[in-house]
Structure formats: structure tokens, C-alpha cells
Amino acid sequence: MSKLVVLTSMKDGVLPALTLLSHQVTTVQPSGNSVMSCIDADVVLVDARADLPAARQFCSLMAASHLDVAVILVVTEGGLAAISRDWGASDFILSTAGPAEIDARIRLARRISAAVEPDGPSVIRAAGLTIDEASYSARINGKPLDLTYKEFELLRFLAGRPGRVFTREQLLSEVWGYDYFGGTRTVDVHVRRLRAKLGELDSLIGTVRNVGYRFNPVDQERPVAAANGASGGASA
């Protein structure tokens, strides 16, 4: 028997067949303290049927908390196209799954969680910018940046994939979620705000004309001997 936490704001059964199993189930309403309710759980089932962006945000918070708890997304068939490995969930399951499949998914998720050694906090550094995923914070030369959640998510996403160009549509899908109904202009607005807050490091977020944006890392710790033979590139 496993200790399960089901995170949902819906009153209907997230997984109807779960009632046929003998697991200990606690249902928790999404809130700022939801992560704390998962500390003693073996597996957390996140209801992603109706609100995929909220489910993804919770997965990010769980990953940042470094709790040794498996997270399974409960989705509809329509939501399968949106989820990806970047979400940080251990597995997913359709809300229509039968008891045998549910039990198997829970059992396998627990084994994977127990077998994987937790990594240390992920920290991204570039040209004086430090992004700490564990604390959801960013600093420039030790000075904290006052970022909104979406600004941080956008910066972290780009910085975690240096040099790769992303279209506005791709950034909307990855950072805001596939069901976000705003236009691509919101990406431009957030990039402009990020650059303003980055100050002298605003060129870290580069514009690729007629395509989108990329993160331009600057290696300030390059050995002098290696740097002598290379000229520094500039980006507009």
C-alpha cells in the first residue's frame, strides 16, 4: 500500500478506478502550501485534466523542492500533446485508466524514485548572471534580480539551452503552456522587461531577426591563452 496525495481543485474523482485499490489517499486543494502536503507521500497524483499550466507549475515547484517523491500527471487524451520531459513529472496516466494500470504506474514510479540519486541544485552561470533553480532566484554579480514567476521561467528556459534559437510560438508553448490564449506579443513584452532588469547584461538575450530569441552566454572565465587567439563577438 502506498501513501498517495491527489492534488486537485475538482470535486469529481480524478481517477475513478483508484477507489478500487487499497492505497491510502489524501486529497489536497492546490495552494501555496501544497508542496508541504506532499512531504510524507510516496506518490503525488497531479490533476492536469483541466489546467495544464497550473499542473506544470506545480511540477516545477516539486522539482525545486528536491523532495524524493514521484509525481504522476493525470491527463486526458487531449492533454497528451502538451506534456514533455521538461515538466519534471515521473510519469503520466489517463484519467480513464483501470485499477491494474493505476497500480502498476504507482509501483513503477516508486521504484524509479527510490533508484535515482537526487542531483544537487541546478545552477546556471553566465557572465556574472547566476540562476538558482532550487530557490527560484537569479542574481547579477551577487545582487538579486526582482523577477516575476514568468520572467524567471523564461530566463531559466533560455539560459538552460544556450545558443539555441526559439520562435515566439515555441516559447509560448514551453513557458506559458499550449492553451495560453494570448498572442506572441507577450513574449516580446517579457523579453523587453527581462533585458531592462539585466541592465548591462541585456545582450545575454539575443534577437534572431525574423525568427525569435536565444540565450547568448559569455564565458568570462576563459583561460587567457585560449582567449588571445579569438576575437570577442558582439550581438546586436
C-alpha positions in Angstrom: 0.0 0.0 0.0 1.3 3.5 -0.9 0.6 6.9 0.6 -0.9 9.0 -2.2 -1.6 12.7 -2.4 -4.0 13.7 -5.1 -3.7 17.4 -6.0 -6.9 18.7 -7.5 -9.4 21.5 -7.3 -12.1 19.4 -8.8 -14.8 17.7 -6.8 -15.2 14.7 -9.1 -12.9 11.7 -8.9 -9.6 12.4 -10.6 -9.0 8.7 -11.2 -12.3 6.8 -10.6 -10.7 3.4 -10.6 -8.4 4.5 -7.8 -11.2 3.8 -5.3 -10.9 0.1 -6.1 -7.4 -0.1 -4.8 -6.2 -0.2 -1.2 -3.8 2.8 -1.3 -4.0 5.5 1.4 -5.3 8.6 -0.5 -5.3 12.2 0.7 -6.8 14.9 -1.5 -5.2 18.3 -1.4 -6.5 21.6 -2.8 -3.9 23.5 -4.8 -2.4 26.3 -2.7 0.9 27.9 -1.8 1.5 25.2 0.8 0.6 22.2 -1.5 4.2 21.1 -1.7 4.4 20.8 2.1 1.5 18.4 2.0 3.5 16.0 -0.2 6.5 15.5 2.1 5.3 12.2 3.5 3.8 10.9 0.3 5.1 8.0 -1.8 3.5 9.3 -5.0 1.7 12.6 -5.9 -1.0 12.5 -8.5 -1.5 15.9 -10.1 -4.8 16.6 -11.8 -3.8 18.1 -15.1 -7.1 17.4 -16.9 -8.4 21.0 -16.9 -5.5 23.2 -16.0 -2.3 22.1 -17.7 -0.3 25.3 -16.9 -1.1 25.0 -13.2 -0.1 21.4 -13.2 3.2 22.2 -14.9 3.9 25.0 -12.4 3.3 22.5 -9.5 5.7 20.0 -11.1 8.3 22.8 -11.3 7.8 23.6 -7.6 8.1 19.9 -6.7 11.4 19.7 -8.6 12.7 22.8 -7.0 11.9 21.5 -3.5 14.0 18.4 -4.2 11.5 16.1 -2.4 12.1 12.4 -3.1 8.5 11.9 -4.2 7.3 10.6 -7.6 4.9 12.8 -9.4 2.3 11.4 -11.8 0.2 13.6 -14.1 -3.4 12.7 -14.6 -4.4 13.8 -18.1 -7.0 13.5 -20.8 -6.1 12.3 -24.3 -6.3 16.0 -25.4 -3.5 16.9 -22.9 -1.0 14.3 -24.1 0.3 16.6 -26.8 1.3 19.3 -24.3 3.3 17.4 -21.7 7.0 16.8 -22.1 10.1 15.7 -20.1 10.8 19.3 -19.2 7.8 19.3 -16.9 9.8 17.1 -14.4 7.0 14.6 -13.8 7.9 10.9 -13.2 5.1 9.6 -15.4 1.6 10.3 -16.7 -1.7 8.4 -16.8 -5.0 8.8 -18.5 -7.9 9.6 -16.2 -9.8 6.7 -17.7 -7.2 4.1 -16.7 -8.3 0.9 -15.0 -7.2 -0.2 -11.5 -4.5 -2.6 -12.8 -2.8 0.1 -14.8 -3.0 2.6 -12.0 -1.5 0.2 -9.5 1.4 -0.6 -12.0 2.1 3.0 -12.6 2.3 3.8 -8.9 4.5 0.8 -8.2 6.9 1.7 -11.1 7.1 5.4 -10.1 8.0 4.4 -6.6 10.8 2.2 -7.8 12.2 4.8 -10.1 12.1 7.4 -7.4 13.9 5.2 -5.0 16.6 4.2 -7.5 17.6 7.6 -8.7 20.1 9.5 -6.6 18.9 13.1 -6.2 21.1 15.6 -8.0 22.4 18.7 -6.4 20.6 22.0 -7.0 20.9 23.1 -10.7 22.7 26.4 -11.0 23.2 28.2 -14.3 26.0 30.7 -14.6 26.9 33.1 -17.4 28.8 36.4 -17.4 28.0 37.3 -13.8 24.4 36.0 -14.0 23.5 33.2 -11.7 20.2 31.3 -11.9 19.4 29.0 -9.0 16.6 26.7 -9.9 16.4 25.3 -6.3 15.5 28.7 -4.8 13.8 30.2 -7.9 16.2 33.1 -7.7 18.5 34.9 -10.1 21.4 37.3 -9.3 23.8 39.5 -11.2 27.2 39.7 -9.5 25.5 38.7 -6.3 22.8 41.3 -6.5 19.3 39.7 -6.5 17.1 40.3 -9.6 13.4 41.1 -8.9 11.7 38.8 -11.4 8.1 37.7 -11.8 7.5 34.0 -12.0 7.1 34.1 -15.8 10.2 36.3 -16.2 12.2 33.8 -14.2 10.7 30.8 -16.1 11.5 32.5 -19.5 15.1 33.3 -18.4 15.7 29.9 -17.0 14.3 28.2 -20.1 16.5 30.2 -22.5 19.6 30.0 -20.3 19.3 26.3 -19.9 19.6 25.9 -23.7 22.3 28.4 -24.6 22.7 29.3 -28.3 19.5 27.5 -29.4 17.0 29.7 -31.2 13.4 29.6 -30.2 10.5 31.1 -32.1 7.9 33.1 -30.1 5.4 30.3 -30.7 7.8 27.8 -29.2 8.4 30.0 -26.1 4.7 30.5 -25.6 4.2 26.7 -25.7 7.1 25.9 -23.4 6.8 28.7 -20.8 3.2 29.7 -20.9 1.6 26.4 -21.9 -0.1 25.3 -25.1 -3.5 26.5 -24.0 -2.4 30.1 -23.4 -4.7 32.3 -25.4 -2.6 35.5 -25.5 -0.6 36.4 -28.6 3.1 36.2 -29.2 3.4 39.8 -28.3 3.5 38.7 -24.6 6.9 37.1 -25.3 8.3 40.3 -26.7 7.0 42.2 -23.6 8.6 39.8 -21.2 11.9 39.8 -23.1 11.9 43.6 -23.0 11.3 43.6 -19.3 14.0 40.9 -18.7 16.5 42.9 -20.7 15.7 46.0 -18.7 16.3 44.1 -15.4 19.5 42.5 -16.7 20.9 46.0 -17.3 24.4 45.8 -18.8 23.9 42.1 -19.4 20.8 42.6 -21.6 22.7 41.2 -24.6 22.5 37.8 -23.0 19.1 37.5 -24.6 19.7 37.9 -28.3 17.2 38.5 -31.1 17.4 36.5 -34.2 15.7 38.6 -36.8 12.5 37.1 -38.3 13.0 34.0 -36.1 12.9 34.6 -32.3 15.2 34.7 -29.4 18.2 32.8 -28.0 20.5 33.0 -24.9 24.0 34.2 -25.7 26.3 33.0 -23.0 29.5 34.9 -22.4 32.4 33.0 -20.9 34.3 35.3 -18.7 36.4 32.6 -17.1 38.1 31.5 -20.4 41.9 31.0 -19.9 43.9 33.9 -21.2 45.9 31.7 -23.6 42.7 30.5 -25.2 41.3 34.0 -25.4 44.3 35.5 -27.1 43.6 33.8 -30.4 39.9 34.6 -30.5 38.2 37.9 -31.1 35.1 38.7 -29.0 31.8 38.5 -30.8 29.2 41.2 -30.4 25.4 40.8 -30.8 23.0 43.5 -31.7 
